[in-house]
Structures are given as C-alpha cells and as structure tokens.
Amino acid sequence: MSVIEEQILEQIKRYDTIIIHRHQRPDPDAFGSQLGLKEILKASFPEKKIYAVGKEVQGLAWINEDDNFMDVIPDATYNKALVIVTDTANAPRVDDQRWPAGLEVIKIDHHPNDEPYGDWQWVKDGHSATSTMIFEFYEKLKDQGLVMTKKAARLLYIGIIGDTGRFMYSIDSETFRVVSELFKYDFDYQEIHHAMATISENAAKLSGYVLQNISILPSGFAYVILTKELLKQFDLKDAGTAFVVPLPSKIDCVKSWAIFEEQDEGNYRVRLRSRTIAINKIANQFEGGGHPMASGAWAQNQGDIDRLINIVDSALSEKQDAEKED
C-alpha cells in the first residue's frame, strides 16, 4: 500500500467540505479525474459537501450527464475546506485561483512534478492519465470505505481515452487493466467514442485547411499558425481547436509538430507534440510544460514562434545526425 494514498484518504475523512479543482482550458482527463473523483467521494461520504469548480467548456459539456456541470460556490466555502487539484502540473494553471484559500491542498497529477505545490503531492510522472490514478486510488482503498459508481467509471474512462488519444499513445498494460475494470460498470462507451470522434462541418473544413497549409521542414518538424481572423471564418463557436492537434501525426514524414493559435490578447497558445524527441523541456522555455511527447506552451509574438520553431527543428536535426553517426 502506498503511504501517500493512505494519507490522502485520511485527509479526506478529516474534512466536512472538499473542493476539487483542475487546470484551465480543460481536456477530457482534467474533467474526468476531477468529476470522477467527486462522484467517488460523494458515494463514499454522502454526509460531506463535495464540490467541483472551474469554468464550463460547452464543447465538452457532453461529459457530464447532470444539469449542473460545474459547482458555483462563494468564497466562504473555502473556510475550513480541503482542496484537491487534479491533473494540473503547476499552480498558475489551476482553474479558479481561490484554491490556496483552503486549509490544506492535495495535488494529484501524472505530469512531471516540476512544481510540487500544495501540502500533499501524489504524482506518477508518465502515467497514462490522472483518471487512471483516481481509479487506482479507489481500488487500493475500497476496503476503507471508497465506493465506485457507474457514473464515476464513465467519467474516468473518458479521461483515460482522452489522454491516450483513444489508446493510440501513452498506454501500458496497467492502462488496459484499469479500463477492463471500468467496463464492469456497464456504461455506454460507444456514446463516448462517438462524442469524441465526431466534429462539426465547420470543424471539418478547418481540418482541411490545416492539412493543406501545414509547413513541414526537412527535419520532420511541422507547424501551422491559426490567427484570430482565420478562426473567425470557420465560426467554431465553443468547439475549440483541439480536434486539429492530432492531424499532423497522420503525415508519415512528420516527427514533431506545433499548432500555434492566436488568442484575444494577441499572444499564441502552442500545442506541441512529438514522436521522437522529448519536447517538454523546450516547452518549459516558453512558459509551458507537460509530457515528453505532448506539451503546451505560449508564444508572445512572432519572434517567440520563430525561436520555438528553430529550437525544435535543431533538436530534430541533431538527433538525425547522431543516428547517422551510429
């Protein structure tokens, strides 16, 4: 038995109010781990007040089956509360920055622990998803009162297939073992896959634009810049652009890629991916971070974009040169 898992459960049992946070611009694992943990704790401790907070994302509203997606709570709720933050590598990325107001803070995450914020940290760097960790937390401590439900199993499954790209990367035997256990709860996994696989007509048109306009360097680095004006033409509403991130991986000569998306403030959100070189340390240089093969970053201007492109391009070229020497 892992000591940290027991310590986390001890803290949960001590508090009457528990508030669960996750990262800004949430993906399925952020929602899955946050809401999945909430459902487990609600079923396990019905006498406690359990909340999940953060901004709603309409494009992912299908994840939650209730009328109320996220909880809206006053500041006073944090008085004498335990805060748990899931799937969030560093403190500035926590959605709803009231989280330090809790009496104690627990970090549960599967990203590199470059910033060990909070009073307690349970981090499994390289694990397929934080949602996998949440199931393991339940499984190892179910004899101490933790309860799994069909709704929680569905949410954790969503988180796992989200962070593994529907089992295309970041997987191992433990991932499939956990999924096989979740399937025992008989939720509609086909409905989930349909929701994650389908996109709107306008999103399909943007996908076509990306594939037609992507730049591919001789090193195997590919990138595309999506400006605010361009995105307005496609009228994506609340869908976001996450659906274009896997597209460059379908091109056989692409080894690493970046999607630069201009924000309202004029800077660029960068989604950085790789098949060959680790890119999380590069992302660290641009106010970001993440996994070795999947990270996020920020470019403040065209100069930052050019610099990031040059750094990844050079890293890929150096790897190619080293392989030739071998």
RAFEN-V12391 format. One record per backbone hydrogen bond with DSSP energy under -0.5 kcal/mol. NH is the residue of the N-H (numbers start at 0). CO is the residue of the C=O. E is the energy in kcal/mol with one decimal. If there is no record, write none. Layout:
# RAFEN-V12391
<<NH:CO:E> <NH:CO:E>>
This chain:
# RAFEN-V12391
<<5:1:-1.5> <6:2:-2.4> <7:3:-2.3> <8:4:-2.1> <9:5:-2.1> <10:6:-2.0> <11:7:-2.4> <12:8:-2.3> <13:9:-1.2> <14:10:-1.1> <14:11:-0.6> <17:48:-2.8> <18:81:-2.8> <19:50:-3.0> <20:18:-0.5> <20:83:-3.1> <23:92:-2.7> <30:26:-2.1> <31:27:-3.4> <32:28:-2.7> <33:29:-1.9> <34:30:-3.0> <35:30:-0.5> <35:31:-2.0> <36:32:-1.9> <37:33:-1.9> <38:34:-2.3> <39:35:-2.0> <40:36:-2.6> <41:37:-2.5> <42:38:-2.1> <43:39:-2.1> <44:40:-2.7> <47:44:-2.1> <48:15:-2.9> <49:47:-0.7> <50:17:-2.6> <52:19:-2.2> <57:55:-0.5> <58:237:-0.8> <59:56:-1.9> <60:57:-1.5> <62:59:-1.9> <63:60:-0.9> <68:66:-0.7> <70:51:-3.0> <72:70:-0.6> <76:73:-1.6> <77:74:-1.9> <78:75:-1.6> <80:77:-2.0> <81:16:-2.5> <82:103:-2.8> <83:18:-2.5> <84:105:-3.1> <85:20:-2.4> <85:83:-0.5> <86:107:-2.1> <92:89:-1.4> <93:90:-1.7> <94:21:-2.9> <98:95:-1.2> <100:97:-2.5> <101:98:-1.6> <102:80:-2.1> <103:80:-1.0> <105:82:-2.7> <106:119:-3.1> <107:84:-2.8> <107:105:-0.5> <108:121:-2.0> <111:289:-0.5> <113:111:-2.1> <116:114:-2.2> <118:104:-1.9> <119:104:-1.8> <121:106:-3.2> <122:120:-0.5> <123:108:-2.1> <125:109:-1.7> <126:123:-2.3> <132:128:-1.2> <133:129:-2.1> <134:130:-1.8> <135:131:-2.2> <136:132:-2.5> <137:133:-2.1> <138:134:-3.0> <139:135:-2.5> <140:136:-1.1> <140:137:-0.5> <141:137:-0.8> <141:138:-0.5> <143:140:-2.0> <144:141:-1.4> <145:140:-1.2> <146:39:-0.6> <152:148:-2.4> <153:149:-2.1> <154:150:-2.1> <155:151:-2.4> <156:152:-2.3> <157:153:-2.1> <158:154:-2.0> <159:155:-2.1> <160:156:-2.6> <161:157:-1.8> <162:158:-2.1> <163:159:-1.5> <164:161:-0.8> <165:160:-3.3> <167:163:-2.6> <168:163:-1.9> <175:171:-1.5> <176:172:-2.1> <177:173:-2.6> <178:174:-2.2> <179:175:-2.3> <180:176:-1.6> <181:177:-2.3> <182:178:-2.2> <183:180:-1.2> <184:181:-2.1> <185:182:-1.6> <188:186:-1.5> <191:187:-1.2> <192:188:-2.3> <193:189:-2.2> <194:190:-2.1> <195:191:-2.0> <196:192:-1.9> <197:193:-1.9> <203:199:-2.1> <204:200:-1.8> <205:201:-2.1> <206:202:-2.1> <207:203:-1.9> <208:204:-2.0> <209:205:-2.6> <210:206:-2.2> <211:207:-1.8> <212:208:-1.9> <213:209:-1.1> <214:222:-2.8> <216:220:-3.2> <219:216:-2.1> <221:255:-2.4> <222:214:-2.2> <223:257:-1.4> <225:223:-0.5> <225:259:-3.8> <226:224:-0.7> <230:226:-2.3> <231:227:-1.9> <232:228:-1.1> <232:229:-0.8> <233:229:-0.7> <233:230:-0.8> <234:230:-0.8> <234:231:-0.7> <235:230:-0.5> <238:235:-2.2> <243:240:-2.0> <244:241:-1.3> <246:243:-1.1> <247:243:-0.5> <248:245:-1.2> <249:246:-2.0> <250:247:-1.9> <251:249:-0.5> <253:250:-1.6> <254:219:-3.0> <255:219:-1.7> <256:272:-2.4> <257:221:-1.9> <258:270:-2.0> <259:223:-2.7> <259:257:-0.5> <260:258:-0.6> <260:268:-2.9> <261:225:-2.9> <261:259:-0.5> <262:266:-3.4> <265:262:-1.7> <267:298:-3.1> <268:260:-2.9> <269:296:-2.7> <270:258:-2.2> <270:268:-0.5> <271:269:-0.7> <271:294:-2.6> <272:256:-2.8> <273:292:-1.9> <274:254:-3.1> <275:254:-0.8> <278:291:-3.5> <282:278:-2.2> <283:279:-1.7> <284:280:-0.7> <284:281:-1.1> <285:282:-2.0> <286:283:-0.8> <287:282:-1.8> <288:295:-2.1> <290:293:-2.7> <294:271:-2.8> <295:288:-2.4> <296:269:-2.2> <297:285:-2.8> <298:267:-2.5> <304:300:-1.9> <305:301:-2.7> <306:302:-2.2> <307:303:-2.7> <308:304:-2.4> <309:305:-2.3> <310:306:-2.2> <311:307:-2.4> <312:308:-2.6> <313:309:-2.4> <314:310:-2.2> <315:311:-2.4> <316:312:-2.2> <317:313:-2.6> <318:314:-1.8> <319:315:-2.2> <320:316:-2.4> <321:317:-2.2> <322:318:-2.1> <323:319:-1.8> <324:320:-1.8> <325:321:-1.6>>
